[in-house]
Amino acid sequence: AQDKLLLLEDIDENPHRVDAMLTHLLHCGLIQRAAGLVIGEMTNTDSRCDATIGARAWREIFRERLQDVPVPAMVGYPFGHMSAMLTVPLGIRARMDASQGTLHFLESPCE
């Protein structure tokens, strides 16, 4: 959706499936319409690399797929299924600065 941040994370997924899901989002134009991308942790994904189909790490997949996309992106933001994770509220206004690696929430998630 335009003017929205797209947040992605996953757990226990094979890297080639992360690649397929990311490629699908690119082909349908969802990523290109986003105001920015915040990529969290892909927990236990690299441990599932399969050497018979390329064995690429998830960060490498994201870098390759997003290199020509003119949308600001932060890869490895500390949210997702990890031990020291952030809780990221959804549906509120936020400001992302990809060059600084920051995400500021502009309103309270609670009323």
N, C-alpha and C positions, 0 to 999 in steps of 0.2 A: 504494500500500500504506500502511496506517495506520502512524503513528509513523516514517515514512521521509521523508527529504528527496528531492524530485524535482528533478533537475538537467537542464536543457535548454540546448542550443546547436545551431547548424547553420552550414553554409557554402554559399554560392552558391545560396540558395533564394529563390524569389520571395516577396515579402511576403504576397501573397494566399494562398499555400500555407502559410506559417507561420501565418497567421490560421486557415486551415482545420484544420490539425493541432492548434492550441491549442483551437479550438472543439470538436473531436472529444474531446480529453482532458477538457474541461469537461463535455460532454454525457454521457460515460460515467462521470463522477464520480471519476475518478482524481485530479484536482487537489484536489477538495474533501476527499479522504481523506488527503492528504499532510500531514505535520507542518510542511512549509515548502517553498517553491519557491526554487531558486537558478537564475536565468536568466543564462547566460553570453553570450558574443558571438555575434551572428548575422552573421558575416563576409560581406561582399559582398552583403548582402541589400538594404539601402537603395538600392544602385546599380541594382537590378532593379525598382524601382517602375514600375508601368505606369499612366500618367495616365488611360487609358481605363477602368480599373477601380478608381479611387479613390486610387491612389498614396500610400498611408500608410506611414510609417516603422515598422519593426518595434517600436521602443520604444512608440510610440503604440498599436499593436495590443495589446501586452501590458498597458499601462495601462488601456485600455478594457475588455478582456476580464476582467481581474482585479480591477477596482475594487469589485465587490460580493462577491468571494470572501473568506470569513473565514479565510484562510490567510496567514501571514506570507510575504512575498516580497522577494527582492532581485533587481533587474533590472540587468544590465550587470556582473555579477561577472566578474573577469578570467580566465575560462577559455573554451576553445573553440579554434577554428582562427584564431589570431592570432599576431603575432610575439613579443609579450611575455606569454605565457600561463603560467598556473599548471597544475601537474599535480594533479589532484584524484583522490585514491584513492577507489575505490568499495567498498562492502561493509563499511565500518568505522563505528563509532559517531562521531557528530559533533554539535556544537551550533551552531546558527545564531542570530544575533541580528540580525534584519532592521532594527531601528531603528539599530543601530550599523554595519550592513553588514559583519558579521564572520562567519566560519565557522571553528570550532575543531575540529580532529580530536582525538578523545578516546582513540584507540589508534593504535598503529603499523600502517601498511599492510604492513609486512614482519615476518616472524617470525624 
